[in-house]
Amino acid sequence: MDKQSFWVPWQTLAEGHGFSLISLKETLLGGQCFDWKTLTETHWRGKLVSTAFECRWEENTIQWRHPRAQIISPQVVENYFWLDDTYKDAVDELPWRSDPVLQKSLNYFSGMRILRQPIDETLFNFLLSSAKSIPQIQSIGDAVCKEYGKKLFDGVYSFPGWEKLAEVPEADLRSLKLGYRAKYVAKTARFIANEPAWLDYIKAESYEEAKNELLRLPGVGEKVADCVLLFGGNFMEAFPMDTWIEKSLEKRYFLKEWKTSQKIHFARIHFGNFAGLAQQFLFSAERLGILDKE
């Protein structure tokens, strides 16, 4: 079978999604997910539900396809891209009407989402994130998936799972350029392998309890815990504080003399139940220099 016939015909994402090309690119490549590779400026390949997956921007629509040997329903795709009405409700609840910084970010990245990713792989990726750029996180994550996961398509490999990683010696992980992060992955893998229902338990808990549980893991601090909860656990009140967000709160909201814990407290109160969604808009706007433009 040639590579073209490997895929089902392109399908079109449900209308009314609200994405633009820039907001789709930021959703896929802007630091919340590390599964996506750019094939062209309007075409990306990644994985979804343990199968290879492609999407593209075509005449102001989003099209997607998957391998013929796999089945992915439109409902699964729409859930991954957060296409139900709760997204519009979330945006409407954000304080953009009285916050010109947030309003500018929302206008520029209109339609940008928080992807609904599996928590197990999200935890793995953010354990790799310390002092690493987005391409570096993707590179070392890919190396682990290539070595221990299943090949889904050229350059696309499944997450091997924590039970499989629990069998891998720390030294072998280090050989894949994880560095000191190998210790975090190895210890976390053994912990989860011994408590396989633990991640499901976290998702069912309150935000505060779930975060306290994650902080028990080696290599998981405040930021990593909030990233895992927001991007993998659908805890929309989580507000990850990285250098871009700290800069934004200091420069745009005049919190320069505040402690990090105070900034997070301010953000969760100011942005409300969907503080994590606001965070992603601010992160992208700050990282791409949008807020400094007239």
C-alpha positions as protocol buffer text, in pm:
chain_id: "A"
residue {
  index: 1
  type: MET
  ca { x: 0 y: 0 z: 0 }
}
residue {
  index: 2
  type: ASP
  ca { x: 145 y: 338 z: -94 }
}
residue {
  index: 3
  type: LYS
  ca { x: 148 y: 620 z: 159 }
}
residue {
  index: 4
  type: GLN
  ca { x: -143 y: 805 z: 1 }
}
residue {
  index: 5
  type: SER
  ca { x: -377 y: 506 z: 6 }
}
residue {
  index: 6
  type: PHE
  ca { x: -277 y: 443 z: 368 }
}
residue {
  index: 7
  type: TRP
  ca { x: -515 y: 725 z: 467 }
}
residue {
  index: 8
  type: VAL
  ca { x: -894 y: 755 z: 449 }
}
residue {
  index: 9
  type: PRO
  ca { x: -1025 y: 1049 z: 242 }
}
residue {
  index: 10
  type: TRP
  ca { x: -1015 y: 1389 z: 409 }
}
residue {
  index: 11
  type: GLN
  ca { x: -1312 y: 1475 z: 631 }
}
residue {
  index: 12
  type: THR
  ca { x: -1418 y: 1826 z: 730 }
}
residue {
  index: 13
  type: LEU
  ca { x: -1441 y: 1937 z: 1091 }
}
residue {
  index: 14
  type: ALA
  ca { x: -1785 y: 2051 z: 1203 }
}
residue {
  index: 15
  type: GLU
  ca { x: -1870 y: 2406 z: 1099 }
}
residue {
  index: 16
  type: GLY
  ca { x: -1880 y: 2686 z: 1351 }
}
residue {
  index: 17
  type: HIS
  ca { x: -1551 y: 2592 z: 1516 }
}
residue {
  index: 18
  type: GLY
  ca { x: -1426 y: 2952 z: 1511 }
}
residue {
  index: 19
  type: PHE
  ca { x: -1064 y: 2866 z: 1439 }
}
residue {
  index: 20
  type: SER
  ca { x: -841 y: 3081 z: 1223 }
}
residue {
  index: 21
  type: LEU
  ca { x: -518 y: 2954 z: 1069 }
}
residue {
  index: 22
  type: ILE
  ca { x: -308 y: 3126 z: 1337 }
}
residue {
  index: 23
  type: SER
  ca { x: -522 y: 3001 z: 1624 }
}
residue {
  index: 24
  type: LEU
  ca { x: -516 y: 2645 z: 1489 }
}
residue {
  index: 25
  type: LYS
  ca { x: -136 y: 2657 z: 1458 }
}
residue {
  index: 26
  type: GLU
  ca { x: -102 y: 2787 z: 1812 }
}
residue {
  index: 27
  type: THR
  ca { x: -341 y: 2522 z: 1943 }
}
residue {
  index: 28
  type: LEU
  ca { x: -133 y: 2246 z: 1787 }
}
residue {
  index: 29
  type: LEU
  ca { x: 219 y: 2386 z: 1824 }
}
residue {
  index: 30
  type: GLY
  ca { x: 202 y: 2644 z: 2104 }
}
residue {
  index: 31
  type: GLY
  ca { x: 336 y: 2438 z: 2392 }
}
residue {
  index: 32
  type: GLN
  ca { x: 37 y: 2251 z: 2530 }
}
residue {
  index: 33
  type: CYS
  ca { x: 90 y: 1943 z: 2311 }
}
residue {
  index: 34
  type: PHE
  ca { x: 404 y: 1784 z: 2166 }
}
residue {
  index: 35
  type: ASP
  ca { x: 249 y: 1538 z: 1920 }
}
residue {
  index: 36
  type: TRP
  ca { x: 232 y: 1761 z: 1612 }
}
residue {
  index: 37
  type: LYS
  ca { x: 482 y: 1801 z: 1328 }
}
residue {
  index: 38
  type: THR
  ca { x: 454 y: 2065 z: 1056 }
}
residue {
  index: 39
  type: LEU
  ca { x: 441 y: 1920 z: 704 }
}
residue {
  index: 40
  type: THR
  ca { x: 357 y: 2253 z: 538 }
}
residue {
  index: 41
  type: GLU
  ca { x: 237 y: 2587 z: 674 }
}
residue {
  index: 42
  type: THR
  ca { x: -119 y: 2454 z: 661 }
}
residue {
  index: 43
  type: HIS
  ca { x: -74 y: 2078 z: 713 }
}
residue {
  index: 44
  type: TRP
  ca { x: 25 y: 1888 z: 1029 }
}
residue {
  index: 45
  type: ARG
  ca { x: 74 y: 1527 z: 1135 }
}
residue {
  index: 46
  type: GLY
  ca { x: 41 y: 1392 z: 1486 }
}
residue {
  index: 47
  type: LYS
  ca { x: -147 y: 1125 z: 1673 }
}
residue {
  index: 48
  type: LEU
  ca { x: -486 y: 1090 z: 1830 }
}
residue {
  index: 49
  type: VAL
  ca { x: -625 y: 796 z: 2030 }
}
residue {
  index: 50
  type: SER
  ca { x: -308 y: 592 z: 1963 }
}
residue {
  index: 51
  type: THR
  ca { x: -329 y: 626 z: 1586 }
}
residue {
  index: 52
  type: ALA
  ca { x: -161 y: 852 z: 1334 }
}
residue {
  index: 53
  type: PHE
  ca { x: -368 y: 1157 z: 1251 }
}
residue {
  index: 54
  type: GLU
  ca { x: -340 y: 1451 z: 1012 }
}
residue {
  index: 55
  type: CYS
  ca { x: -519 y: 1782 z: 986 }
}
residue {
  index: 56
  type: ARG
  ca { x: -491 y: 2072 z: 746 }
}
residue {
  index: 57
  type: TRP
  ca { x: -631 y: 2419 z: 689 }
}
residue {
  index: 58
  type: GLU
  ca { x: -810 y: 2420 z: 354 }
}
residue {
  index: 59
  type: GLU
  ca { x: -1020 y: 2713 z: 229 }
}
residue {
  index: 60
  type: ASN
  ca { x: -1102 y: 2833 z: 582 }
}
residue {
  index: 61
  type: THR
  ca { x: -1200 y: 2485 z: 698 }
}
residue {
  index: 62
  type: ILE
  ca { x: -1018 y: 2221 z: 901 }
}
residue {
  index: 63
  type: GLN
  ca { x: -989 y: 1882 z: 737 }
}
residue {
  index: 64
  type: TRP
  ca { x: -865 y: 1564 z: 902 }
}
residue {
  index: 65
  type: ARG
  ca { x: -790 y: 1204 z: 822 }
}
residue {
  index: 66
  type: HIS
  ca { x: -659 y: 887 z: 981 }
}
residue {
  index: 67
  type: PRO
  ca { x: -522 y: 551 z: 860 }
}
residue {
  index: 68
  type: ARG
  ca { x: -764 y: 315 z: 689 }
}
residue {
  index: 69
  type: ALA
  ca { x: -676 y: 42 z: 937 }
}
residue {
  index: 70
  type: GLN
  ca { x: -799 y: 252 z: 1230 }
}
residue {
  index: 71
  type: ILE
  ca { x: -1136 y: 398 z: 1324 }
}
residue {
  index: 72
  type: ILE
  ca { x: -1174 y: 744 z: 1475 }
}
residue {
  index: 73
  type: SER
  ca { x: -1525 y: 883 z: 1497 }
}
residue {
  index: 74
  type: PRO
  ca { x: -1601 y: 1250 z: 1430 }
}
residue {
  index: 75
  type: GLN
  ca { x: -1720 y: 1270 z: 1790 }
}
residue {
  index: 76
  type: VAL
  ca { x: -1374 y: 1172 z: 1919 }
}
residue {
  index: 77
  type: VAL
  ca { x: -1212 y: 1435 z: 1697 }
}
residue {
  index: 78
  type: GLU
  ca { x: -1460 y: 1703 z: 1804 }
}
residue {
  index: 79
  type: ASN
  ca { x: -1399 y: 1618 z: 2171 }
}
residue {
  index: 80
  type: TYR
  ca { x: -1021 y: 1643 z: 2123 }
}
residue {
  index: 81
  type: PHE
  ca { x: -1058 y: 1989 z: 1967 }
}
residue {
  index: 82
  type: TRP
  ca { x: -1314 y: 2099 z: 2232 }
}
residue {
  index: 83
  type: LEU
  ca { x: -1584 y: 2176 z: 1979 }
}
residue {
  index: 84
  type: ASP
  ca { x: -1890 y: 2151 z: 2204 }
}
residue {
  index: 85
  type: ASP
  ca { x: -2082 y: 2453 z: 2329 }
}
residue {
  index: 86
  type: THR
  ca { x: -1889 y: 2464 z: 2656 }
}
residue {
  index: 87
  type: TYR
  ca { x: -1602 y: 2632 z: 2471 }
}
residue {
  index: 88
  type: LYS
  ca { x: -1814 y: 2933 z: 2375 }
}
residue {
  index: 89
  type: ASP
  ca { x: -1949 y: 2947 z: 2729 }
}
residue {
  index: 90
  type: ALA
  ca { x: -1593 y: 2944 z: 2865 }
}
residue {
  index: 91
  type: VAL
  ca { x: -1481 y: 3231 z: 2642 }
}
residue {
  index: 92
  type: ASP
  ca { x: -1792 y: 3428 z: 2731 }
}
residue {
  index: 93
  type: GLU
  ca { x: -1718 y: 3386 z: 3102 }
}
residue {
  index: 94
  type: LEU
  ca { x: -1364 y: 3525 z: 3075 }
}
residue {
  index: 95
  type: PRO
  ca { x: -1329 y: 3894 z: 3179 }
}
residue {
  index: 96
  type: TRP
  ca { x: -1228 y: 4022 z: 2834 }
}
residue {
  index: 97
  type: ARG
  ca { x: -1495 y: 4293 z: 2839 }
}
residue {
  index: 98
  type: SER
  ca { x: -1309 y: 4475 z: 3117 }
}
residue {
  index: 99
  type: ASP
  ca { x: -957 y: 4349 z: 3038 }
}
residue {
  index: 100
  type: PRO
  ca { x: -810 y: 4500 z: 2719 }
}
residue {
  index: 101
  type: VAL
  ca { x: -498 y: 4280 z: 2740 }
}
residue {
  index: 102
  type: LEU
  ca { x: -703 y: 3963 z: 2737 }
}
residue {
  index: 103
  type: GLN
  ca { x: -941 y: 4106 z: 2476 }
}
residue {
  index: 104
  type: LYS
  ca { x: -650 y: 4176 z: 2239 }
}
residue {
  index: 105
  type: SER
  ca { x: -517 y: 3823 z: 2289 }
}
residue {
  index: 106
  type: LEU
  ca { x: -857 y: 3665 z: 2227 }
}
residue {
  index: 107
  type: ASN
  ca { x: -915 y: 3873 z: 1915 }
}
residue {
  index: 108
  type: TYR
  ca { x: -581 y: 3778 z: 1762 }
}
residue {
  index: 109
  type: PHE
  ca { x: -607 y: 3405 z: 1841 }
}
residue {
  index: 110
  type: SER
  ca { x: -983 y: 3376 z: 1802 }
}
residue {
  index: 111
  type: GLY
  ca { x: -1094 y: 3014 z: 1839 }
}
residue {
  index: 112
  type: MET
  ca { x: -779 y: 2883 z: 2008 }
}
residue {
  index: 113
  type: ARG
  ca { x: -852 y: 2584 z: 2231 }
}
residue {
  index: 114
  type: ILE
  ca { x: -714 y: 2374 z: 2510 }
}
residue {
  index: 115
  type: LEU
  ca { x: -682 y: 2029 z: 2353 }
}
residue {
  index: 116
  type: ARG
  ca { x: -828 y: 1739 z: 2548 }
}
residue {
  index: 117
  type: GLN
  ca { x: -525 y: 1515 z: 2576 }
}
residue {
  index: 118
  type: PRO
  ca { x: -470 y: 1191 z: 2771 }
}
residue {
  index: 119
  type: ILE
  ca { x: -330 y: 1263 z: 3115 }
}
residue {
  index: 120
  type: ASP
  ca { x: -73 y: 982 z: 3111 }
}
residue {
  index: 121
  type: GLU
  ca { x: 114 y: 1114 z: 2807 }
}
residue {
  index: 122
  type: THR
  ca { x: 71 y: 1475 z: 2920 }
}
residue {
  index: 123
  type: LEU
  ca { x: 243 y: 1393 z: 3248 }
}
residue {
  index: 124
  type: PHE
  ca { x: 527 y: 1225 z: 3060 }
}
residue {
  index: 125
  type: ASN
  ca { x: 582 y: 1522 z: 2829 }
}
residue {
  index: 126
  type: PHE
  ca { x: 585 y: 1781 z: 3105 }
}
residue {
  index: 127
  type: LEU
  ca { x: 827 y: 1575 z: 3313 }
}
residue {
  index: 128
  type: LEU
  ca { x: 1064 y: 1637 z: 3020 }
}
residue {
  index: 129
  type: SER
  ca { x: 994 y: 2009 z: 3007 }
}
residue {
  index: 130
  type: SER
  ca { x: 1231 y: 2146 z: 3271 }
}
residue {
  index: 131
  type: ALA
  ca { x: 1475 y: 2392 z: 3108 }
}
residue {
  index: 132
  type: LYS
  ca { x: 1378 y: 2273 z: 2761 }
}
residue {
  index: 133
  type: SER
  ca { x: 1224 y: 2447 z: 2460 }
}
residue {
  index: 134
  type: ILE
  ca { x: 919 y: 2312 z: 2278 }
}
residue {
  index: 135
  type: PRO
  ca { x: 1129 y: 2148 z: 1998 }
}
residue {
  index: 136
  type: GLN
  ca { x: 1363 y: 1993 z: 2257 }
}
residue {
  index: 137
  type: ILE
  ca { x: 1075 y: 1847 z: 2460 }
}
residue {
  index: 138
  type: GLN
  ca { x: 930 y: 1704 z: 2141 }
}
residue {
  index: 139
  type: SER
  ca { x: 1265 y: 1559 z: 2032 }
}
residue {
  index: 140
  type: ILE
  ca { x: 1341 y: 1367 z: 2350 }
}
residue {
  index: 141
  type: GLY
  ca { x: 979 y: 1257 z: 2388 }
}
residue {
  index: 142
  type: ASP
  ca { x: 985 y: 1125 z: 2032 }
}
residue {
  index: 143
  type: ALA
  ca { x: 1305 y: 935 z: 2106 }
}
residue {
  index: 144
  type: VAL
  ca { x: 1140 y: 750 z: 2395 }
}
residue {
  index: 145
  type: CYS
  ca { x: 824 y: 676 z: 2196 }
}
residue {
  index: 146
  type: LYS
  ca { x: 1029 y: 551 z: 1900 }
}
residue {
  index: 147
  type: GLU
  ca { x: 1233 y: 321 z: 2123 }
}
residue {
  index: 148
  type: TYR
  ca { x: 951 y: 176 z: 2333 }
}
residue {
  index: 149
  type: GLY
  ca { x: 622 y: 262 z: 2162 }
}
residue {
  index: 150
  type: LYS
  ca { x: 448 y: 130 z: 1852 }
}
residue {
  index: 151
  type: LYS
  ca { x: 513 y: 272 z: 1507 }
}
residue {
  index: 152
  type: LEU
  ca { x: 195 y: 433 z: 1376 }
}
residue {
  index: 153
  type: PHE
  ca { x: 336 y: 597 z: 1064 }
}
residue {
  index: 154
  type: ASP
  ca { x: 668 y: 736 z: 945 }
}
residue {
  index: 155
  type: GLY
  ca { x: 794 y: 950 z: 1234 }
}
residue {
  index: 156
  type: VAL
  ca { x: 485 y: 888 z: 1448 }
}
residue {
  index: 157
  type: TYR
  ca { x: 503 y: 652 z: 1747 }
}
residue {
  index: 158
  type: SER
  ca { x: 260 y: 578 z: 2027 }
}
residue {
  index: 159
  type: PHE
  ca { x: 327 y: 664 z: 2389 }
}
residue {
  index: 160
  type: PRO
  ca { x: 451 y: 333 z: 2537 }
}
residue {
  index: 161
  type: GLY
  ca { x: 259 y: 372 z: 2862 }
}
residue {
  index: 162
  type: TRP
  ca { x: 384 y: 395 z: 3219 }
}
residue {
  index: 163
  type: GLU
  ca { x: 385 y: 19 z: 3278 }
}
residue {
  index: 164
  type: LYS
  ca { x: 621 y: -30 z: 2985 }
}
residue {
  index: 165
  type: LEU
  ca { x: 842 y: 258 z: 3098 }
}
residue {
  index: 166
  type: ALA
  ca { x: 859 y: 105 z: 3447 }
}
residue {
  index: 167
  type: GLU
  ca { x: 1058 y: -181 z: 3291 }
}
residue {
  index: 168
  type: VAL
  ca { x: 1316 y: 53 z: 3138 }
}
residue {
  index: 169
  type: PRO
  ca { x: 1635 y: 114 z: 3339 }
}
residue {
  index: 170
  type: GLU
  ca { x: 1711 y: 475 z: 3418 }
}
residue {
  index: 171
  type: ALA
  ca { x: 2045 y: 444 z: 3236 }
}
residue {
  index: 172
  type: ASP
  ca { x: 1865 y: 351 z: 2914 }
}
residue {
  index: 173
  type: LEU
  ca { x: 1647 y: 661 z: 2943 }
}
residue {
  index: 174
  type: ARG
  ca { x: 1956 y: 873 z: 2996 }
}
residue {
  index: 175
  type: SER
  ca { x: 2101 y: 733 z: 2674 }
}
residue {
  index: 176
  type: LEU
  ca { x: 1803 y: 889 z: 2493 }
}
residue {
  index: 177
  type: LYS
  ca { x: 1919 y: 1236 z: 2610 }
}
residue {
  index: 178
  type: LEU
  ca { x: 1673 y: 1277 z: 2896 }
}
residue {
  index: 179
  type: GLY
  ca { x: 1957 y: 1378 z: 3128 }
}
residue {
  index: 180
  type: TYR
  ca { x: 1849 y: 1427 z: 3490 }
}
residue {
  index: 181
  type: ARG
  ca { x: 1486 y: 1396 z: 3376 }
}
residue {
  index: 182
  type: ALA
  ca { x: 1545 y: 1021 z: 3330 }
}
residue {
  index: 183
  type: LYS
  ca { x: 1529 y: 987 z: 3708 }
}
residue {
  index: 184
  type: TYR
  ca { x: 1192 y: 1159 z: 3720 }
}
residue {
  index: 185
  type: VAL
  ca { x: 1048 y: 942 z: 3443 }
}
residue {
  index: 186
  type: ALA
  ca { x: 1184 y: 616 z: 3589 }
}
residue {
  index: 187
  type: LYS
  ca { x: 1057 y: 683 z: 3941 }
}
residue {
  index: 188
  type: THR
  ca { x: 719 y: 808 z: 3818 }
}
residue {
  index: 189
  type: ALA
  ca { x: 683 y: 503 z: 3595 }
}
residue {
  index: 190
  type: ARG
  ca { x: 742 y: 266 z: 3886 }
}
residue {
  index: 191
  type: PHE
  ca { x: 501 y: 461 z: 4106 }
}
residue {
  index: 192
  type: ILE
  ca { x: 219 y: 453 z: 3849 }
}
residue {
  index: 193
  type: ALA
  ca { x: 285 y: 89 z: 3757 }
}
residue {
  index: 194
  type: ASN
  ca { x: 226 y: 3 z: 4123 }
}
residue {
  index: 195
  type: GLU
  ca { x: -89 y: 218 z: 4135 }
}
residue {
  index: 196
  type: PRO
  ca { x: -240 y: 187 z: 3785 }
}
residue {
  index: 197
  type: ALA
  ca { x: -568 y: 359 z: 3882 }
}
residue {
  index: 198
  type: TRP
  ca { x: -391 y: 662 z: 4030 }
}
residue {
  index: 199
  type: LEU
  ca { x: -422 y: 891 z: 3726 }
}
residue {
  index: 200
  type: ASP
  ca { x: -793 y: 813 z: 3693 }
}
residue {
  index: 201
  type: TYR
  ca { x: -830 y: 891 z: 4062 }
}
residue {
  index: 202
  type: ILE
  ca { x: -663 y: 1230 z: 4011 }
}
residue {
  index: 203
  type: LYS
  ca { x: -901 y: 1325 z: 3730 }
}
residue {
  index: 204
  type: ALA
  ca { x: -1198 y: 1257 z: 3957 }
}
residue {
  index: 205
  type: GLU
  ca { x: -1068 y: 1473 z: 4243 }
}
residue {
  index: 206
  type: SER
  ca { x: -1095 y: 1845 z: 4307 }
}
residue {
  index: 207
  type: TYR
  ca { x: -831 y: 2070 z: 4156 }
}
residue {
  index: 208
  type: GLU
  ca { x: -659 y: 2123 z: 4492 }
}
residue {
  index: 209
  type: GLU
  ca { x: -649 y: 1753 z: 4578 }
}
residue {
  index: 210
  type: ALA
  ca { x: -535 y: 1653 z: 4229 }
}
residue {
  index: 211
  type: LYS
  ca { x: -253 y: 1906 z: 4241 }
}
residue {
  index: 212
  type: ASN
  ca { x: -139 y: 1786 z: 4583 }
}
residue {
  index: 213
  type: GLU
  ca { x: -127 y: 1432 z: 4451 }
}
residue {
  index: 214
  type: LEU
  ca { x: 82 y: 1529 z: 4149 }
}
residue {
  index: 215
  type: LEU
  ca { x: 326 y: 1722 z: 4368 }
}
residue {
  index: 216
  type: ARG
  ca { x: 418 y: 1390 z: 4531 }
}
residue {
  index: 217
  type: LEU
  ca { x: 597 y: 1287 z: 4212 }
}
residue {
  index: 218
  type: PRO
  ca { x: 969 y: 1352 z: 4156 }
}
residue {
  index: 219
  type: GLY
  ca { x: 1029 y: 1639 z: 3917 }
}
residue {
  index: 220
  type: VAL
  ca { x: 679 y: 1780 z: 3956 }
}
residue {
  index: 221
  type: GLY
  ca { x: 661 y: 2132 z: 4090 }
}
residue {
  index: 222
  type: GLU
  ca { x: 383 y: 2390 z: 4080 }
}
residue {
  index: 223
  type: LYS
  ca { x: 416 y: 2469 z: 3708 }
}
residue {
  index: 224
  type: VAL
  ca { x: 440 y: 2109 z: 3587 }
}
residue {
  index: 225
  type: ALA
  ca { x: 148 y: 2004 z: 3805 }
}
residue {
  index: 226
  type: ASP
  ca { x: -70 y: 2283 z: 3666 }
}
residue {
  index: 227
  type: CYS
  ca { x: 32 y: 2199 z: 3308 }
}
residue {
  index: 228
  type: VAL
  ca { x: -64 y: 1835 z: 3357 }
}
residue {
  index: 229
  type: LEU
  ca { x: -396 y: 1928 z: 3517 }
}
residue {
  index: 230
  type: LEU
  ca { x: -487 y: 2186 z: 3252 }
}
residue {
  index: 231
  type: PHE
  ca { x: -370 y: 2009 z: 2938 }
}
residue {
  index: 232
  type: GLY
  ca { x: -429 y: 1648 z: 3043 }
}
residue {
  index: 233
  type: GLY
  ca { x: -691 y: 1658 z: 3316 }
}
residue {
  index: 234
  type: ASN
  ca { x: -933 y: 1926 z: 3188 }
}
residue {
  index: 235
  type: PHE
  ca { x: -893 y: 2130 z: 3508 }
}
residue {
  index: 236
  type: MET
  ca { x: -964 y: 2467 z: 3352 }
}
residue {
  index: 237
  type: GLU
  ca { x: -896 y: 2659 z: 3673 }
}
residue {
  index: 238
  type: ALA
  ca { x: -529 y: 2553 z: 3666 }
}
residue {
  index: 239
  type: PHE
  ca { x: -298 y: 2842 z: 3580 }
}
residue {
  index: 240
  type: PRO
  ca { x: 57 y: 2731 z: 3487 }
}
residue {
  index: 241
  type: MET
  ca { x: 311 y: 3000 z: 3568 }
}
residue {
  index: 242
  type: ASP
  ca { x: 608 y: 2998 z: 3330 }
}
residue {
  index: 243
  type: THR
  ca { x: 844 y: 3284 z: 3242 }
}
residue {
  index: 244
  type: TRP
  ca { x: 618 y: 3416 z: 2962 }
}
residue {
  index: 245
  type: ILE
  ca { x: 313 y: 3429 z: 3187 }
}
residue {
  index: 246
  type: GLU
  ca { x: 508 y: 3582 z: 3475 }
}
residue {
  index: 247
  type: LYS
  ca { x: 636 y: 3849 z: 3236 }
}
residue {
  index: 248
  type: SER
  ca { x: 282 y: 3915 z: 3117 }
}
residue {
  index: 249
  type: LEU
  ca { x: 142 y: 3954 z: 3468 }
}
residue {
  index: 250
  type: GLU
  ca { x: 428 y: 4184 z: 3567 }
}
residue {
  index: 251
  type: LYS
  ca { x: 419 y: 4402 z: 3257 }
}
residue {
  index: 252
  type: ARG
  ca { x: 49 y: 4406 z: 3165 }
}
residue {
  index: 253
  type: TYR
  ca { x: -109 y: 4375 z: 3511 }
}
residue {
  index: 254
  type: PHE
  ca { x: 157 y: 4562 z: 3713 }
}
residue {
  index: 255
  type: LEU
  ca { x: 240 y: 4276 z: 3951 }
}
residue {
  index: 256
  type: LYS
  ca { x: 619 y: 4308 z: 3934 }
}
residue {
  index: 257
  type: GLU
  ca { x: 671 y: 4324 z: 4311 }
}
residue {
  index: 258
  type: TRP
  ca { x: 437 y: 4033 z: 4381 }
}
residue {
  index: 259
  type: LYS
  ca { x: 551 y: 3682 z: 4475 }
}
residue {
  index: 260
  type: THR
  ca { x: 479 y: 3403 z: 4227 }
}
residue {
  index: 261
  type: SER
  ca { x: 217 y: 3251 z: 4459 }
}
residue {
  index: 262
  type: GLN
  ca { x: 43 y: 3589 z: 4481 }
}
residue {
  index: 263
  type: LYS
  ca { x: 43 y: 3625 z: 4103 }
}
residue {
  index: 264
  type: ILE
  ca { x: -119 y: 3286 z: 4061 }
}
residue {
  index: 265
  type: HIS
  ca { x: -377 y: 3374 z: 4326 }
}
residue {
  index: 266
  type: PHE
  ca { x: -454 y: 3699 z: 4144 }
}
residue {
  index: 267
  type: ALA
  ca { x: -485 y: 3520 z: 3808 }
}
residue {
  index: 268
  type: ARG
  ca { x: -721 y: 3252 z: 3935 }
}
residue {
  index: 269
  type: ILE
  ca { x: -947 y: 3516 z: 4090 }
}
residue {
  index: 270
  type: HIS
  ca { x: -928 y: 3763 z: 3800 }
}
residue {
  index: 271
  type: PHE
  ca { x: -974 y: 3510 z: 3518 }
}
residue {
  index: 272
  type: GLY
  ca { x: -1212 y: 3284 z: 3708 }
}
residue {
  index: 273
  type: ASN
  ca { x: -1316 y: 2926 z: 3640 }
}
residue {
  index: 274
  type: PHE
  ca { x: -1142 y: 2922 z: 3302 }
}
residue {
  index: 275
  type: ALA
  ca { x: -815 y: 3083 z: 3410 }
}
residue {
  index: 276
  type: GLY
  ca { x: -624 y: 2813 z: 3221 }
}
residue {
  index: 277
  type: LEU
  ca { x: -783 y: 2911 z: 2892 }
}
residue {
  index: 278
  type: ALA
  ca { x: -694 y: 3275 z: 2955 }
}
residue {
  index: 279
  type: GLN
  ca { x: -341 y: 3164 z: 3035 }
}
residue {
  index: 280
  type: GLN
  ca { x: -304 y: 3000 z: 2695 }
}
residue {
  index: 281
  type: PHE
  ca { x: -419 y: 3313 z: 2513 }
}
residue {
  index: 282
  type: LEU
  ca { x: -178 y: 3531 z: 2714 }
}
residue {
  index: 283
  type: PHE
  ca { x: 106 y: 3282 z: 2670 }
}
residue {
  index: 284
  type: SER
  ca { x: 73 y: 3281 z: 2291 }
}
residue {
  index: 285
  type: ALA
  ca { x: 24 y: 3657 z: 2269 }
}
residue {
  index: 286
  type: GLU
  ca { x: 330 y: 3725 z: 2486 }
}
residue {
  index: 287
  type: ARG
  ca { x: 550 y: 3463 z: 2318 }
}
residue {
  index: 288
  type: LEU
  ca { x: 472 y: 3594 z: 1969 }
}
residue {
  index: 289
  type: GLY
  ca { x: 497 y: 3961 z: 2065 }
}
residue {
  index: 290
  type: ILE
  ca { x: 135 y: 4042 z: 1984 }
}
residue {
  index: 291
  type: LEU
  ca { x: 78 y: 4253 z: 2293 }
}
residue {
  index: 292
  type: ASP
  ca { x: 357 y: 4496 z: 2200 }
}
residue {
  index: 293
  type: LYS
  ca { x: 204 y: 4569 z: 1861 }
}
residue {
  index: 294
  type: GLU
  ca { x: -21 y: 4870 z: 1807 }
}
